[in-house]
């Protein structure tokens, strides 16, 4: 049985993620830009459906990379 991963658009979650990715692009280093754009295009192409576990990991890594150092050091 295949598992389908998706980001629901309930409460605009997919739109919020895409907006967050856009915001991350404004602060991204040059070497990060291509992978961020690729991730966004993959999410848009599938409308947030059939996301691979690798894409989920990329989303999490992307979001965590923009957590301020002061927040990371608290734990």
PLY file of the C-alpha trace (Angstrom):
ply
format ascii 1.0
element vertex 75
property float x
property float y
property float z
element edge 74
property int vertex1
property int vertex2
end_header
0.00 0.00 0.00
1.44 3.36 -1.06
1.21 6.26 1.32
0.35 9.66 -0.09
1.82 12.64 1.71
0.28 16.03 1.14
-0.01 19.50 2.54
-3.60 20.41 2.95
-4.89 23.77 1.85
-7.27 23.76 4.79
-6.74 27.09 6.56
-4.41 28.07 3.68
-1.55 25.89 4.97
-0.07 25.32 1.51
-0.31 29.03 0.69
1.34 29.91 4.01
4.17 27.47 3.32
4.70 28.91 -0.16
4.75 32.44 1.27
7.25 31.33 3.92
9.44 29.81 1.21
9.28 33.11 -0.69
10.36 34.92 2.46
13.24 32.46 2.93
14.36 33.23 -0.61
14.87 36.88 0.28
17.36 35.91 3.02
18.91 32.88 1.31
22.54 32.60 0.37
23.26 32.35 -3.34
24.11 28.63 -3.17
20.74 27.91 -1.50
18.52 29.72 -3.99
18.34 26.99 -6.67
17.30 24.26 -4.22
14.68 26.52 -2.62
13.20 27.45 -6.00
13.17 23.79 -7.03
11.32 22.84 -3.85
8.73 25.57 -4.39
8.20 24.57 -8.02
7.72 20.92 -7.02
5.12 21.90 -4.43
3.29 24.10 -6.93
3.38 21.49 -9.69
1.71 18.90 -7.46
-0.52 21.38 -5.63
0.95 20.06 -2.39
-0.11 16.47 -3.13
2.14 13.42 -3.47
4.99 15.00 -1.54
7.93 12.69 -1.12
9.55 12.12 2.28
12.65 13.79 0.81
10.63 16.92 0.04
9.27 16.92 3.60
12.83 16.73 4.90
13.82 19.58 2.57
10.93 21.72 3.86
11.91 21.06 7.47
15.61 21.72 6.77
14.77 24.93 4.96
12.60 26.22 7.76
15.11 25.24 10.44
17.94 26.96 8.59
16.19 30.28 9.12
15.62 29.87 12.85
17.65 32.58 14.60
20.78 31.42 16.44
19.43 32.78 19.72
16.45 30.43 19.49
18.66 27.44 18.60
20.93 28.07 21.58
18.06 28.11 24.10
17.66 24.29 24.03
0 1
1 2
2 3
3 4
4 5
5 6
6 7
7 8
8 9
9 10
10 11
11 12
12 13
13 14
14 15
15 16
16 17
17 18
18 19
19 20
20 21
21 22
22 23
23 24
24 25
25 26
26 27
27 28
28 29
29 30
30 31
31 32
32 33
33 34
34 35
35 36
36 37
37 38
38 39
39 40
40 41
41 42
42 43
43 44
44 45
45 46
46 47
47 48
48 49
49 50
50 51
51 52
52 53
53 54
54 55
55 56
56 57
57 58
58 59
59 60
60 61
61 62
62 63
63 64
64 65
65 66
66 67
67 68
68 69
69 70
70 71
71 72
72 73
73 74
